[in-house]
């Protein structure tokens, strides 16, 4: 039944947005954006609680949300971990173990609508606001982001150029928001009128059109050392996304894998991340 519903709902939403746009394009665009940003999973489950509950550190106020922060104390440099869409800080458990072996001071936080944090929506500018609060308070030297978390790191650097950040790692991260929205349009089947209205809505809200929101454009001004991981067979974020970012990020290196998937929890990946941060 769930599979049937998941097939029926997207085109119904698309038809609704098409009809609504005939009468009120702004409302159709806002509704389409809100649906796109709505979180459906990623809260802490029973399996994840023991690991996360022991590391709870504080709850920070950021962008109108209560953000759960976790900490694994160490005497080395501070690393801040930024998870991806419909996930939470538990996803870092394998990397955290590896970082602790080198005595890094480790911080992570749950994005709005994820884990123990408040809210039910997430989009990169919002995530970046929360990230900036963490950077200003905890002064990490290194940032590691998975998927949309990695995209958030690059957008945040474009906006703030925090000088205390020395190195950044992205894992399976998308690059072009235009590609993401094209997939969203295809999935729901809404028309060009809705897409044009959505483009205007995003510009009016964030002062950037959909095509302008691009990690490969953001990194042209990035002066940090970067390490990008991406699997050629990634079914969630296309491999060419990291290729484009690497091409335009002056001080970056791209590690290409094959068959490790989108999540990339493998020891070989975590080992390379630690080596990069320690170098």
C-alpha positions in Angstrom: 0.0 0.0 0.0 2.8 2.4 0.9 4.5 1.8 -2.5 1.2 2.4 -4.3 0.6 5.7 -2.4 4.2 6.8 -3.1 3.6 6.3 -6.8 0.2 8.1 -6.8 1.0 11.1 -4.7 3.7 12.9 -6.7 1.7 13.3 -9.9 -1.3 14.4 -7.8 0.8 17.1 -6.3 2.0 18.1 -9.7 -1.6 18.4 -11.1 -2.5 20.5 -8.0 0.4 22.9 -8.6 -0.5 23.2 -12.3 -4.1 24.0 -11.5 -3.2 26.4 -8.6 -0.8 28.3 -10.8 -3.6 29.3 -13.2 -5.1 31.4 -10.4 -2.2 32.2 -8.1 1.3 31.6 -9.3 3.0 32.8 -6.1 1.0 30.4 -3.9 1.7 27.5 -6.3 5.4 28.3 -6.1 5.4 28.6 -2.3 3.5 25.3 -2.0 5.9 23.5 -4.3 8.9 24.8 -2.4 7.4 23.8 0.9 6.7 20.3 -0.3 10.3 20.1 -1.6 11.7 21.0 1.7 9.6 18.8 3.9 11.4 16.1 5.9 9.7 12.7 6.0 12.3 10.7 8.0 15.6 11.1 9.8 14.5 11.3 13.4 16.4 9.3 16.0 15.2 5.7 16.3 15.6 3.2 19.1 18.8 1.7 17.6 20.5 5.1 17.4 19.6 6.4 20.8 22.3 4.8 22.9 25.1 6.1 20.7 23.7 9.6 20.4 22.3 10.1 23.9 25.7 9.5 25.5 27.2 12.3 23.4 24.6 15.0 23.8 26.3 18.2 24.6 24.0 21.2 24.3 21.0 22.6 22.5 21.8 25.7 20.4 19.3 28.3 19.2 19.9 28.8 15.4 17.6 30.2 12.7 14.6 29.9 15.0 15.3 26.2 15.8 16.5 24.2 18.7 19.5 22.4 17.4 20.9 19.3 19.1 24.7 19.3 19.4 26.9 16.2 20.2 30.5 16.2 21.4 33.2 13.5 21.7 36.1 15.3 23.4 39.7 15.1 22.3 42.9 17.1 22.7 43.6 17.5 18.9 41.9 20.0 16.5 38.2 20.3 16.4 36.2 18.6 13.5 32.6 19.5 12.8 30.5 16.9 11.1 27.4 17.9 8.9 25.1 15.1 7.9 22.9 14.8 4.8 19.2 14.8 3.9 16.8 12.7 6.0 19.6 11.5 8.2 21.1 12.6 11.5 24.4 12.6 13.5 24.3 8.8 13.9 25.4 8.4 10.3 28.9 9.5 11.5 29.4 6.7 14.0 32.2 4.9 11.9 34.1 8.1 11.1 33.8 9.2 14.8 35.4 6.0 15.9 38.3 6.6 13.5 38.7 10.3 14.5 38.7 9.4 18.2 41.6 7.1 17.6 43.6 10.2 16.6 42.2 12.2 19.6 40.3 14.8 17.5 37.8 17.0 19.3 34.6 16.0 17.5 31.3 17.9 17.1 28.2 17.1 15.2 24.7 18.5 15.2 21.3 17.4 13.9 19.9 19.6 11.1 16.4 21.2 11.5 13.8 18.5 11.1 16.3 15.8 11.8 17.5 13.8 14.8 16.5 15.6 18.0 16.4 19.0 16.4 13.1 21.0 16.0 11.3 21.7 12.7 10.0 19.8 9.7 11.7 21.5 6.8 15.3 21.8 5.5 16.9 23.7 2.7 20.6 24.7 2.2 20.4 28.4 3.3 18.7 27.4 6.5 21.2 24.6 7.1 24.0 27.1 6.5 22.6 29.5 9.1 22.7 26.7 11.7 26.2 25.7 10.6 27.4 29.3 10.9 26.2 29.4 14.5 28.2 26.3 15.2 31.3 27.7 13.5 31.1 30.9 15.5 30.6 29.2 18.8 32.9 26.2 18.6 35.6 27.4 16.1 36.3 24.1 14.3 39.3 23.9 12.1 37.9 21.2 9.9 34.5 20.5 8.3 33.2 17.2 6.9 29.8 17.1 5.1 27.9 14.3 3.5 25.5 14.8 0.6 23.4 18.0 1.2 25.7 18.6 4.2 28.6 18.9 1.8 26.7 21.2 -0.4 25.9 23.3 2.7 29.6 23.6 3.6 30.4 25.0 0.2 27.5 27.5 0.2 28.4 28.6 3.7 32.0 29.3 2.7 30.7 31.3 -0.3 28.6 33.4 2.1 31.0 33.7 5.0 34.6 32.7 4.1 35.3 31.8 7.8 39.0 32.2 8.1 39.4 29.7 11.0 38.4 26.8 8.7 41.4 25.2 7.2 40.1 22.0 5.5 36.8 20.8 4.1 35.7 17.3 3.1 32.6 16.5 1.1 31.2 13.0 0.5 28.7 12.2 -2.3 27.5 15.8 -2.5 25.4 17.3 -5.3 26.4 20.5 -7.0 23.8 22.0 -9.3 20.5 22.9 -7.7 19.1 23.3 -11.3 19.6 19.5 -11.7 17.9 18.8 -8.4 14.9 20.9 -9.3 14.7 19.4 -12.8 14.4 16.0 -11.2 11.7 17.3 -8.8 9.7 18.7 -11.8 10.0 15.4 -13.6 8.9 13.4 -10.5 5.8 15.5 -9.9 5.1 16.5 -13.5 4.3 20.1 -12.9 4.6 22.5 -15.9 7.0 25.2 -17.0 4.7 27.9 -15.6 5.1 26.4 -12.1 8.8 26.1 -12.6 9.2 29.8 -13.6 7.1 30.8 -10.6 9.3 28.7 -8.4 12.4 30.3 -9.8 11.0 33.7 -9.1 10.0 32.7 -5.6 13.5 31.4 -4.8 15.1 34.6 -6.1 12.8 36.8 -4.1 13.5 34.8 -1.0 17.2 34.1 -1.3 18.4 36.6 -3.9 19.6 33.8 -6.2 17.9 32.1 -9.1 17.9 28.3 -9.3 20.7 28.2 -11.8 22.8 30.5 -9.7 22.7 28.1 -6.8 25.7 25.9 -7.8 28.5 24.4 -5.7 30.8 24.6 -8.7 30.3 28.3 -8.8 30.6 28.8 -5.0 34.0 27.1 -4.9 35.6 29.5 -7.3 36.3 31.8 -4.3 37.1 29.0 -1.8 40.6 29.2 -0.5 40.4 26.2 1.9 42.0 22.8 1.2 39.4 20.4 -0.1 38.9 16.7 -0.3 36.0 15.3 -2.3 34.8 11.7 -2.3 32.3 10.4 -4.9 31.3 7.0 -6.2 31.0 6.7 -10.0 27.8 4.6 -9.4 26.2 6.9 -6.9 22.4 6.7 -7.5 21.5 9.7 -5.3 23.9 12.4 -6.3 25.6 12.2 -9.8 29.3 11.6 -9.9 29.8 14.5 -12.3 28.7 16.9 -9.5 32.0 16.4 -7.6 33.9 16.4 -10.9 32.6 19.9 -11.6 33.3 21.1 -8.1 36.9 19.7 -8.2 37.5 21.4 -11.5 36.6 24.8 -10.1 38.0 24.4 -6.6 41.6 25.5 -6.8 43.1 23.6 -3.8 41.0 20.4 -3.9 41.5 16.7 -4.7 38.9 14.2 -5.8 38.9 10.6 -4.7 36.8 8.5 -7.0 35.4 5.1 -5.9 33.3 2.5 -7.6 30.7 0.4 -5.8 30.8 2.1 -2.3 27.4 3.7 -2.8 26.2 7.1 -1.6 26.6 6.8 2.1 30.3 5.8 2.1 30.7 4.5 5.6 33.6 2.2 4.6 36.8 2.1 6.6 38.9 3.0 3.6 37.0 6.3 3.2 37.2 7.2 6.9 40.9 6.3 6.9 41.6 8.7 4.0 39.6 11.5 5.7 41.6 11.2 8.9 44.9 11.1 7.0 43.8 14.3 5.1 42.9 16.1 8.3 46.2 15.1 10.0 48.5 16.0 7.1 
